Structure formats: C-alpha cells, structure tokens
Amino acid sequence: MERITVANARRAETVGQQVRVQGWIRTRRDSKGGFSFLEVNDGSCMANIQVIADADLGNYESEIKKLSAGCSVTVDGEVKESGGKQATEILAKTVIVHGWADPDEFPLQKKRHSFEKLREWAHLRPRTNTFGAVARVRNCVCRSIHNFFQEDGFLYVHTPIITASDCEGAGEMFKVTTLDLDSPPKSDGKIDFSHDFFDRPSYLTVSGQLEAEIYATALGKVYTFGPTFRAENSNTSRHLAEFWMVEPEMAFYELEDNMELAESFLKRIFGDVMDQCGEDMQFFNEHIDKTVLETLSGIVDSEFVRLPYTEAISLLEKSGQDFEYPVSWGTDLQSEHERFLTEQEFKSPVILYDYPSTIKPFYMKVNDDGKTVRAMDVLVPKVGEIIGGSQREHRLDVLESRMAEQHLNADDYWWYIDLRKFGTVPHSGFGLGLERAVQFVTGMANIRDVIPFPRTPGNAEF
C-alpha cells in the first residue's frame, strides 16, 4: 500500500490507485444510506480529501461513527473519481483510529476563533486553515531565499547567536550570563564580568552582519540566515523579540549593485510564492487581504524607483499631505511617509538611498559630501520599509572617525577594524526580516501570526 499525501491523493492521475492517507479528521457527516463522509487533512495542502467509509467496515459503529474534529486516522483505500467539487475521493477499505479528540474539550470545533485567541493555543493553531497556509508559505519563502543565493554562487555562513558586539548600537539586547543574579560578583561597585562564562558582557545577537562581513571579505559572496533577538519592550503588530533575518554580504559590491540584488531578491521570493503556493495565496486573497495577489504581481512586474533621500524629503514636504509625523531633512522617515511614496507618488516599490549620516550606524560608507552615507531602504506598498542595507565603510580612517562620533570603543571592534587594515575592499549588504516578508506576502495583520511561536514581552510559554 503506497502512502501518499492528501495533496497527491487529490490529483486526477491517482484515480484507481490503492493508497494510504494519514491525517486528522476535519469533519464527519453520516448518510442515511449507511456510510459516512470523512474530511481528512494532513497539512500538505489547504484542501481535505473526502473519504467514504461504508457501514460494512468492521469498526464502523464502534469507532468511525464516533470520529470528530481533531481525531487522527490512517485510511487505506482506492482513489475514485468524485462526483463533487473535488476531482477525487477515497473509498475506504480500512480506517484505523490512532488518537481521539473529545469534541467537548477540543477547542478547534466549528466555532471561529480570533487570531488573538488562537495565540493562546499555539500548539493547536497549525491545524487551522489559516495557520497551515502561513506555515506552507513561510516554508516556500525560506526555500526561495536559499535557492536564490545558492544559484547565484553565495555561501551560506552560520554566524553566532551569542555575541559581545552590538551591531546596531541601540542597546536593546538580551544579556547572556551564568552569574548568580541574586549575588553577582562585583568590583568597584560594578558587576565583575571576568567571572562570567565568556569573561565579558555577552548578548543574544541582533544581527549577523558584522560576522558575515568577515567571510565576505575572504570568500566573496555570503549570506547568513538565522534567529536574531531584540529586547525592545514593544507590543505592536510589527515587532517580535525573536525573529529570523537573512543578511547577504558581498565583496566588491557598490551601492548600485546592492540595490540591484535586493530588487531581484524580492521579485524572486514573491514570484516563487505565487507560483508554488497558489491555493494558499488564493485563500489569503479571499479571506485575509483581497489585494495581496495584486500587490505581489505589481511588485514582480515593476521596475523599482531609485530615489535619493534628499529628493524624497522634498517630495514629501511639497505633497500637501497632513502627516502625523512632520518631515524635514535629517529625520528618519516613518511608515506613513514611505507608504505615501510607494502608494501615491510612484505607485511602485521605491529604493531610498543616501541618508543623513546622523541617523545611520557607524559601518555605512560616508559620501563625498560628508553629510550622507550610502544607505538604502527598499520600500513596498502597504508596509513601507521591507529591506535595509548599505555599502559598508571600507576606509580605515573614516571608519575610526565614525566610531568615535558614535562614542564606540574601537578596542571592542578591533577585529572589524583589522578587515580594513588587511586587504580592504568595497563591499555591501542588506537585511530582510523573514517575518516581515511573510506578513507582507500573506496580508496577515499581526506579525505574531506568521511565526510558529511568537516571543513578545511577557510571552514565552511555548
């Protein structure tokens, strides 16, 4: 007996085959004709396979007629043409029940629950249509990310999760320590980290960029893709304390090369999702956001506008829009400004570049004007920034000057400085938050609903 997925069992070419399908009951409906219709789903696709269980099966009365949502089963039978909406159905020869789900206790019955309520059941919510679809789309996005870089000759580098460096300089990092928090060792009134596991203050990383630069300046093109952490006490629909980042770094890439790569990267991801997750994306387009497919198609088919920050400020100041946050040169743009540019001014994705040096980190290359840096943000409709990146500062003297401006201790970054001493090269990179991308693709309103187990302030149960 060949074991196949529900997705394969629903294909017309399987008609006549003897198959085994294993999954969970979604619904059971009994017919007066002496048989039952079972809807079985195994997570391989959005749709269920209909199973016809005749009353002559040995366990029909004792088990099959007691099946309810959540019960797990193995069905052996023959794939038949269906007279209903689906192409196929299975005429069961045996139905084995592995696990029961008491309908009085199992929370995922026919009643619809809010996404907020389903977060309380993170261990069960993958069994719903929405979260099964999110998981499949997230998987597709991850596969597309790896395929894009691997096909272009990038090396996948695993950068550390525990670090002593603060890439962003924001100070919103989780500390990692083995010290006794009730009675930590002290010296001159301060905690003495020389007694700690790593002999110094250590943190969960906010980015693998700096370490990726090490490998880019030796191997050419690399990318890191893994979990990152931000101890920001924020309860918005766009923030997580633990999230995944993909960060490519490329030697000998100028900013223009970086922008070209970022545009191709997004188009590949969005195109793959539409090609490979058609059923799931149709579900999101019908039930979550009726514009997701139109938006993704528009991005894939468009040419991204490239716009200097200074010109963007001028356009915003002349727009006549009543923004909640006023705009002026030297301030960072807010989501409302970014959305105006993409949705109203240009009606396409926009790559902003050459930002004021005062609002960007020390590692970004300073332009000849001394006031701006070779930073870039890729903006898309509905959300604004989805990618942030820059050409990195490869000149030793300028890098040291920038570090001093931002009051960073150069001794803490001695190895980063060494990269500029020994064979320095122009290089660039960017970062894409996986959850932001999946949220954008699916149209889901809250970022907590596109990661399997969200980590937010006060929430680390699962």
C-alpha positions as CSV (number, residue, x, y, z in Angstrom):
1,M,0.0,0.0,0.0
2,E,1.6,3.3,-1.1
3,R,1.5,6.1,1.4
4,I,0.7,9.4,-0.2
5,T,-0.2,12.9,0.9
6,V,-3.6,14.4,0.7
7,A,-2.2,16.9,-1.9
8,N,-1.2,14.0,-4.2
9,A,-4.4,12.0,-3.5
10,R,-6.5,14.9,-4.8
11,R,-4.8,14.7,-8.2
12,A,-6.8,13.1,-11.0
13,E,-3.9,10.8,-12.1
14,T,-4.2,8.9,-8.8
15,V,-7.6,7.5,-9.7
16,G,-7.6,3.7,-9.5
17,Q,-4.6,3.5,-7.2
18,Q,-4.6,1.7,-3.8
19,V,-3.3,4.3,-1.4
20,R,-2.8,5.0,2.3
21,V,-3.6,8.5,3.6
22,Q,-2.8,9.6,7.2
23,G,-4.0,12.7,8.8
24,W,-6.6,14.4,11.1
25,I,-10.4,14.5,10.8
26,R,-11.8,17.9,10.0
27,T,-15.4,16.8,9.8
28,R,-17.6,13.7,9.7
29,R,-21.0,13.5,8.1
30,D,-23.2,10.5,8.3
31,S,-25.5,9.5,5.4
32,K,-28.8,7.7,5.7
33,G,-27.6,5.3,3.1
34,G,-25.3,3.5,5.6
35,F,-22.0,5.3,5.1
36,S,-20.1,8.3,6.4
37,F,-18.1,11.1,4.7
38,L,-14.9,11.9,6.4
39,E,-12.9,15.0,5.6
40,V,-9.2,14.3,6.2
41,N,-6.3,16.8,6.2
42,D,-2.6,16.1,6.7
43,G,-1.2,19.6,6.3
44,S,0.2,19.0,2.8
45,C,-2.3,21.4,1.3
46,M,-5.2,23.6,2.2
47,A,-7.9,21.2,1.0
48,N,-9.1,18.0,2.5
49,I,-9.6,14.6,0.9
50,Q,-13.1,13.2,1.2
51,V,-13.1,9.6,2.5
52,I,-16.2,7.4,2.1
53,A,-16.5,4.9,4.9
54,D,-19.2,2.2,4.4
55,A,-21.2,0.7,7.2
56,D,-19.7,-2.8,6.4
57,L,-16.3,-1.8,7.8
58,G,-15.6,-3.7,10.9
59,N,-15.2,-0.7,13.2
60,Y,-17.9,1.5,11.6
61,E,-20.3,1.6,14.5
62,S,-17.7,1.3,17.3
63,E,-15.3,3.9,16.0
64,I,-15.9,5.6,12.7
65,K,-19.3,7.0,13.7
66,K,-17.7,8.5,16.8
67,L,-15.0,10.4,14.9
68,S,-14.9,14.1,15.3
69,A,-12.6,17.1,14.5
70,G,-9.1,16.5,15.7
71,C,-9.0,12.7,15.7
72,S,-6.1,11.1,13.9
73,V,-6.6,8.3,11.4
74,T,-4.9,6.1,8.8
75,V,-7.1,5.4,5.8
76,D,-6.4,2.6,3.3
77,G,-8.5,2.5,0.2
78,E,-8.9,3.2,-3.5
79,V,-8.9,6.6,-5.1
80,K,-12.1,7.2,-7.1
81,E,-13.4,9.9,-9.3
82,S,-15.6,12.2,-7.3
83,G,-19.0,13.5,-8.3
84,G,-18.5,16.6,-6.1
85,K,-16.4,19.7,-6.4
86,Q,-13.1,17.8,-5.8
87,A,-11.5,15.6,-8.5
88,T,-11.1,12.6,-6.3
89,E,-12.2,10.8,-3.2
90,I,-11.1,7.7,-1.4
91,L,-13.3,4.6,-0.9
92,A,-12.0,3.3,2.4
93,K,-11.2,-0.4,2.9
94,T,-9.9,0.2,6.5
95,V,-9.9,3.2,8.8
96,I,-7.6,3.0,11.8
97,V,-8.1,5.5,14.6
98,H,-4.9,6.5,16.3
99,G,-6.0,9.3,18.6
100,W,-9.3,10.6,19.8
101,A,-10.2,14.3,20.4
102,D,-13.1,14.8,22.8
103,P,-15.4,17.2,21.0
104,D,-16.4,18.7,24.3
105,E,-12.8,19.6,25.1
106,F,-11.1,20.1,21.7
107,P,-11.2,23.9,21.2
108,L,-10.9,23.9,17.4
109,Q,-14.5,22.9,16.6
110,K,-16.7,24.7,14.0
111,K,-16.8,27.9,16.0
112,R,-14.4,30.5,14.6
113,H,-11.9,32.0,16.9
114,S,-10.0,35.3,16.7
115,F,-6.3,35.2,15.8
116,E,-5.6,36.7,19.2
117,K,-7.4,33.8,20.9
118,L,-5.6,31.2,18.8
119,R,-2.3,32.6,20.0
120,E,-3.2,31.0,23.4
121,W,-3.3,27.7,21.6
122,A,-0.1,27.9,19.6
123,H,0.2,24.2,20.0
124,L,-3.1,23.6,18.1
125,R,-3.4,26.6,15.8
126,P,-1.3,25.0,13.0
127,R,-4.3,22.7,12.4
128,T,-6.5,25.6,11.2
129,N,-6.7,26.6,7.6
130,T,-5.1,30.0,8.2
131,F,-2.1,28.8,10.1
132,G,-1.5,25.8,8.0
133,A,-1.4,28.1,5.0
134,V,1.0,30.5,6.8
135,A,3.4,27.6,7.6
136,R,3.4,26.5,3.9
137,V,4.0,30.0,2.6
138,R,6.7,30.6,5.2
139,N,8.4,27.4,4.1
140,C,8.2,28.4,0.5
141,V,9.7,31.8,1.3
142,C,12.6,30.2,3.1
143,R,13.3,27.7,0.3
144,S,13.2,30.6,-2.2
145,I,15.7,32.6,-0.2
146,H,18.2,29.7,-0.1
147,N,17.6,28.8,-3.8
148,F,18.1,32.5,-4.9
149,F,21.5,32.8,-3.1
150,Q,22.7,29.3,-3.8
151,E,22.0,29.6,-7.5
152,D,24.0,32.8,-7.6
153,G,27.1,31.4,-6.0
154,F,26.6,32.6,-2.4
155,L,28.0,30.6,0.5
156,Y,25.7,30.0,3.5
157,V,27.5,31.1,6.6
158,H,26.3,30.4,10.2
159,T,27.1,33.4,12.4
160,P,27.0,33.3,16.2
161,I,23.8,33.7,18.2
162,I,25.8,34.7,21.3
163,T,28.0,37.8,20.7
164,A,29.9,40.6,22.5
165,S,29.3,43.1,19.7
166,D,26.3,45.4,19.3
167,C,25.8,45.8,15.5
168,E,23.1,48.3,15.7
169,G,24.3,50.3,18.7
170,A,20.7,50.5,20.0
171,G,21.5,48.8,23.3
172,E,18.3,46.7,23.1
173,M,20.0,43.4,23.6
174,F,19.3,40.3,25.7
175,K,22.1,39.6,28.1
176,V,23.5,36.1,28.4
177,T,25.1,35.2,31.7
178,T,25.8,32.3,34.1
179,L,26.4,34.7,37.0
180,D,24.3,34.3,40.1
181,L,21.8,37.1,39.6
182,D,21.0,37.1,43.3
183,S,24.6,37.8,44.3
184,P,26.7,38.6,41.3
185,P,30.5,39.2,41.8
186,K,31.4,42.9,41.9
187,S,34.4,45.1,41.6
188,D,34.4,48.8,42.4
189,G,30.6,48.6,42.8
190,K,30.1,47.2,39.3
191,I,29.4,43.6,38.2
192,D,32.7,41.8,37.5
193,F,32.1,40.0,34.2
194,S,35.5,38.4,34.4
195,H,33.8,35.7,36.4
196,D,31.2,35.1,33.8
197,F,31.2,32.3,31.3
198,F,32.5,34.4,28.4
199,D,34.7,36.6,30.6
200,R,32.9,39.8,29.4
201,P,29.3,41.1,28.9
202,S,27.6,38.9,26.2
203,Y,24.3,39.1,24.4
204,L,21.9,37.5,22.0
205,T,22.7,38.8,18.6
206,V,20.6,41.5,16.9
207,S,22.3,40.8,13.5
208,G,24.9,38.6,11.9
209,Q,26.1,41.3,9.6
210,L,29.5,42.1,11.1
211,E,30.5,38.5,11.2
212,A,29.2,37.9,7.7
213,E,31.5,40.8,6.5
214,I,34.4,38.7,7.8
215,Y,33.5,35.9,5.4
216,A,32.5,38.2,2.5
217,T,36.0,39.8,2.6
218,A,37.5,36.3,2.2
219,L,35.1,34.3,0.1
220,G,33.3,37.0,-2.0
221,K,29.5,36.5,-1.6
222,V,27.9,35.0,1.5
223,Y,24.7,35.1,3.4
224,T,23.5,34.3,6.9
225,F,20.0,33.2,7.7
226,G,19.1,32.6,11.3
227,P,17.4,33.8,14.5
228,T,18.1,37.3,15.9
229,F,16.8,39.0,19.0
230,R,15.8,42.4,20.1
231,A,14.9,43.3,23.8
232,E,12.6,46.1,22.8
233,N,9.6,46.3,25.1
234,S,7.2,46.8,22.2
235,N,3.7,45.4,21.8
236,T,3.0,46.5,18.3
237,S,1.7,44.3,15.4
238,R,5.1,44.7,13.7
239,H,7.6,43.7,16.5
240,L,8.9,40.5,17.9
241,A,11.6,39.8,20.5
242,E,12.9,36.8,18.4
243,F,12.8,36.8,14.7
244,W,14.7,35.5,11.7
245,M,16.9,37.5,9.4
246,V,18.6,36.9,6.1
247,E,21.6,39.0,5.5
248,P,23.8,38.8,2.4
249,E,27.2,40.4,2.3
250,M,29.1,40.9,-1.0
251,A,32.7,41.9,-1.6
252,F,33.4,44.3,-4.4
253,Y,29.7,45.4,-4.5
254,E,28.9,49.1,-4.7
255,L,25.6,50.5,-3.5
256,E,24.1,50.2,-7.0
257,D,25.0,46.5,-7.1
258,N,23.4,46.1,-3.7
259,M,20.1,47.8,-4.9
260,E,20.0,45.6,-8.0
261,L,20.4,42.4,-5.9
262,A,17.7,43.5,-3.4
263,E,15.2,44.1,-6.2
264,S,15.9,40.8,-7.9
265,F,15.8,39.0,-4.5
266,L,12.3,40.3,-3.7
267,K,10.9,39.6,-7.1
268,R,12.2,36.0,-6.9
269,I,10.6,35.4,-3.5
270,F,7.3,36.9,-4.4
271,G,7.2,35.1,-7.8
272,D,8.0,31.8,-6.2
273,V,5.2,32.2,-3.6
274,M,2.6,32.9,-6.3
275,D,3.9,30.0,-8.5
276,Q,4.2,27.4,-5.8
277,C,1.6,28.3,-3.2
278,G,-1.4,29.1,-5.4
279,E,-4.1,27.5,-3.3
280,D,-2.8,29.1,-0.1
281,M,-2.3,32.5,-1.7
282,Q,-5.8,32.4,-3.1
283,F,-7.1,31.7,0.5
284,F,-5.2,34.8,1.8
285,N,-6.5,36.9,-1.1
286,E,-10.1,35.8,-0.4
287,H,-10.2,35.8,3.4
288,I,-7.3,37.9,4.8
289,D,-6.5,40.7,2.3
290,K,-8.2,41.0,-1.1
291,T,-5.2,42.9,-2.5
292,V,-2.3,40.5,-1.7
293,L,-2.1,38.9,-5.2
294,E,-2.5,42.2,-7.0
295,T,0.2,43.8,-4.8
296,L,2.7,40.9,-5.3
297,S,2.1,40.8,-9.0
298,G,2.6,44.5,-9.2
299,I,6.0,44.3,-7.5
300,V,7.2,41.4,-9.6
301,D,6.3,43.2,-12.8
302,S,7.5,46.6,-11.8
303,E,10.8,48.5,-12.0
304,F,11.8,49.8,-8.6
305,V,12.2,53.5,-8.4
306,R,15.6,54.7,-7.1
307,L,15.2,57.9,-5.1
308,P,17.8,59.9,-3.1
309,Y,16.7,60.6,0.5
310,T,17.0,64.4,-0.1
311,E,14.6,64.2,-3.1
312,A,12.2,62.1,-1.1
313,I,12.1,64.8,1.7
314,S,11.4,67.5,-0.9
315,L,8.6,65.5,-2.4
316,L,7.0,64.8,1.0
317,E,7.3,68.5,2.0
318,K,5.5,69.6,-1.2
319,S,2.9,66.8,-1.1
320,G,0.3,68.8,0.9
321,Q,-0.3,65.7,3.0
322,D,-1.2,66.1,6.6
323,F,1.3,63.6,8.1
324,E,1.1,62.6,11.7
325,Y,4.9,63.0,11.9
326,P,6.4,66.1,10.2
327,V,9.2,65.6,7.8
328,S,12.4,67.6,7.5
329,W,15.9,66.8,6.3
330,G,17.8,64.9,8.9
331,T,14.8,62.9,10.3
332,D,14.1,59.3,9.7
333,L,11.1,58.5,7.6
334,Q,8.0,56.9,9.2
335,S,5.8,54.3,7.7
336,E,3.2,56.9,6.6
337,H,5.9,58.7,4.6
338,E,7.2,55.5,3.0
339,R,3.7,54.4,2.1
340,F,2.9,57.8,0.5
341,L,5.9,57.4,-1.8
342,T,5.1,53.8,-2.8
343,E,1.3,54.0,-3.0
344,Q,0.6,57.6,-4.1
345,E,3.6,59.3,-5.5
346,F,5.2,56.5,-7.6
347,K,2.7,53.6,-7.3
348,S,5.6,51.2,-7.2
349,P,8.4,50.0,-4.9
350,V,11.0,52.6,-4.1
351,I,14.6,52.3,-3.1
352,L,15.6,55.3,-1.0
353,Y,19.4,55.9,-0.7
354,D,22.0,58.4,0.6
355,Y,20.6,59.0,4.1
356,P,21.9,61.6,6.6
357,S,24.9,60.1,8.4
358,T,23.5,61.2,11.8
359,I,20.6,58.7,11.7
360,K,22.6,55.7,10.4
361,P,25.1,53.3,12.1
362,F,28.8,53.7,12.0
363,Y,29.6,51.0,9.4
364,M,27.9,52.7,6.5
365,K,30.1,54.3,3.8
366,V,30.3,58.1,4.0
367,N,29.6,60.0,0.8
368,D,31.9,62.7,-0.5
369,D,29.6,65.4,0.9
370,G,30.5,64.3,4.4
371,K,26.8,64.6,5.4
372,T,25.2,61.4,3.9
373,V,26.0,57.7,3.9
374,R,25.5,55.1,1.2
375,A,22.5,53.6,3.0
376,M,19.4,52.2,1.2
377,D,15.9,51.2,2.3
378,V,13.6,49.2,0.0
379,L,10.0,50.4,0.4
380,V,7.0,48.5,-0.7
381,P,3.3,49.4,-0.7
382,K,1.2,48.8,2.4
383,V,4.1,48.4,4.8
384,G,6.9,50.7,3.8
385,E,10.5,49.5,4.5
386,I,11.0,45.8,4.0
387,I,14.8,45.7,3.4
388,G,17.5,47.9,4.9
389,G,21.1,47.9,3.8
390,S,24.2,49.9,2.7
391,Q,27.5,49.9,1.2
392,R,29.9,49.4,4.1
393,E,32.7,51.8,5.1
394,H,35.9,50.2,3.9
395,R,38.3,53.1,4.6
396,L,40.1,52.7,7.9
397,D,40.4,56.3,8.8
398,V,36.8,57.1,8.0
399,L,35.6,54.1,9.9
400,E,37.5,55.0,13.0
401,S,36.2,58.6,12.8
402,R,32.6,57.4,12.6
403,M,33.1,55.1,15.5
404,A,34.4,58.0,17.6
405,E,31.5,60.1,16.5
406,Q,29.1,57.5,17.9
407,H,31.1,57.0,21.1
408,L,32.0,53.4,20.3
409,N,35.1,51.8,21.9
410,A,37.4,50.9,19.0
411,D,39.0,48.2,21.1
412,D,35.7,46.3,21.2
413,Y,35.8,46.1,17.4
414,W,39.5,45.5,16.8
415,W,38.8,42.6,14.5
416,Y,36.3,44.6,12.5
417,I,39.0,47.3,12.1
418,D,41.5,44.7,11.0
419,L,39.4,43.9,8.0
420,R,40.2,47.5,6.8
421,K,43.9,47.0,7.5
422,F,44.4,43.8,5.6
423,G,43.1,43.9,2.0
424,T,40.1,46.1,2.4
425,V,37.6,46.2,-0.4
426,P,34.4,48.0,-1.2
427,H,31.5,45.8,0.0
428,S,27.8,45.9,0.6
429,G,24.9,44.0,2.1
430,F,21.4,44.2,3.3
431,G,18.9,42.6,5.7
432,L,15.4,41.2,5.3
433,G,13.3,40.2,8.3
434,L,11.7,36.9,7.4
435,E,8.5,37.5,9.4
436,R,8.1,41.0,7.9
437,A,8.3,39.4,4.5
438,V,5.8,36.6,5.3
439,Q,3.5,39.1,6.9
440,F,3.6,41.2,3.7
441,V,3.1,38.2,1.4
442,T,0.1,36.8,3.3
443,G,-1.5,40.1,4.3
444,M,-1.7,38.9,7.9
445,A,-2.3,41.9,10.2
446,N,-0.1,40.9,13.1
447,I,3.5,39.6,12.9
448,R,2.8,37.3,15.8
449,D,0.7,35.2,13.4
450,V,3.4,34.5,10.9
451,I,5.9,32.9,13.3
452,P,5.2,29.5,14.9
453,F,5.8,30.5,18.5
454,P,5.9,34.3,18.9
455,R,8.3,35.8,21.5
456,T,6.9,39.1,22.8
457,P,7.0,41.0,26.1
458,G,5.5,38.6,28.7
459,N,5.1,35.7,26.2
460,A,7.4,32.8,26.1
461,E,5.2,29.9,27.2
462,F,5.5,27.6,24.2
